[in-house]
């Protein structure tokens, strides 16, 4: 055999070995790349937070306060995307459809999470099946107020007035199916109260309705009602929740007055189902840390908010408990979306 033929034979015989070597090297590179990608710290890029409320609303203000503090600690900005409308349905649907990659979350309220499923027969999302809970953030007690012109200072006086003069007093809310609307219907059922409902467009509409005399009674958060209470235009009769509000220590809770479990508004963080557990846990830890900051606690308490927090299971359990509760109230009151 000539030297040339020997070289050709060696080259041909080496080809399978070279191919196997290249394949092995490629596999090792892919494996190494996969490990590097998996080990990439979270977050490595901006986080998108959808808020189911308009810019300037109470949920928006709370979300921006949280996002600014948490983003600074994480080293990545949290970008706020306001998606109001349809009682939170638009924003919830947007996040439900997003990739569960740890970079999309929703800042939502109980109206969107536990009331909408009872209001709408063909809701485009399931709060349990389509979302992972991240953290309960805060609760906002509702304040029942009566116009000063009614001359009542206590809940029992209001009940007596309405029974004595049927149809003379109406109550307003931020809209059909809004949490305050559902809560007043809950109060009506518990006290056998008969009073007609006037829906407004949002809490600002309710405030104007109280000022203008279109309604004599309303229920809303401290953010909306405190200016009217402080000016004497309305009188606070009762607050929801398990304790009195620090900013209204003289006003009893509904439970103190013999009407337990009247609802309150809560705000929470949720994520698309299947979001990496590491991202959920990390964000939950940051929310817990921020809620413990003295200045935030002081500022939010002054707005009538009660800070919540807790692990994701706390939010999950609240959702499971409240879904049947509000479905029963809504069905009994025959509330239908407009």
Buried (B, 14 or more C-beta within 10 A) or exposed (E): EEEEEEEEEEEEEEEEEEEEEEEEEEEEEEEEEEEEEEEEEBBEEEBBBBBBBEEEBBBBBBBBBBBEBBBEEBEBBBEBBBBBEBBBBBBBBBBBEBEBBBBBBBBBBBBBBBBBBBBBEEBBBEBBEBBBBBBBBBBBBBBBBBBBEBEBEBBEBBBEBBEEEEEEBBBBBBBBBBBBBBBBBBBBEBBEBEBEBBBBEBBEBBBBBBEEEBBBBBBBBBBBBBEBBEEEBBBBBBBBBEEBBEBBEEBBBBBBBEBEEBBBBBBBBBBBEEBBEEBBBBBBBBBEEBBEEEEBBEEBBEBBBBBBBBBBEBBBEBBEEBBEBBBEBBEEBEBEEE
